[in-house]
């Protein structure tokens, strides 16, 4: 029988959970100040619904990328790349009928990435997402630093951009595509290429195409 406790215990380790909670708290603080108190309650509600749906997509993505199947009783991990890939597909389909969907997601994308940043620290202490060291720095810490820079760039240069979410996904996909060369976790391979790298490449091409069409 599936229980909430079992799901949570299989999705994250206690060490990961600490950093995810810290990231979540900071993301809420950012959301509040970014809202300047206006309409915060509604944003808070929809942001949490977005996070829940993202976690669900992340579990599906994890199972597809690392096991090749979707087993709704197998709550044994999550993949940010998988979540972003599935969310991008769903958002693209919804945008056909609802043009302002990206604008709505723009409000949540930086808080969402704040959680991703601290989640990467959780990966280091939880022992997952490992790979080759970079100048003696553990891969997860190097990724954490890259993600911190990414969040600051998004806030500094793209916060008021109408395509904030698209740029965030593009930069994340580029970073993942590059770092997949030195990650050592066991995803599927197609023609000796990790499926995670293929997904990153598809996202890069897809997002660049969308941005080009929107600015054409």
Secondary structure, 3 states (H helix, E strand, C coil): CCCHHHHHHHHCCHHHHHHHHHHHHHHHHHHHHHHCCCCHHHHHHHHHHHHHHHHHHHHHHHHHHHCCCCCCCCCCCCCHHHHHHHHHHHHHHHHHHCCCHHHHHHHHHHHHHHHHHHHHHHHHHHCCCCECCECCECHHHHHHHHHHHHHHHHHHHHCCCCCHHHHHHHHHHHHHHHHCCCECCCCCEECCEEHHHHHHHHHHHHHHHHHHHHHC
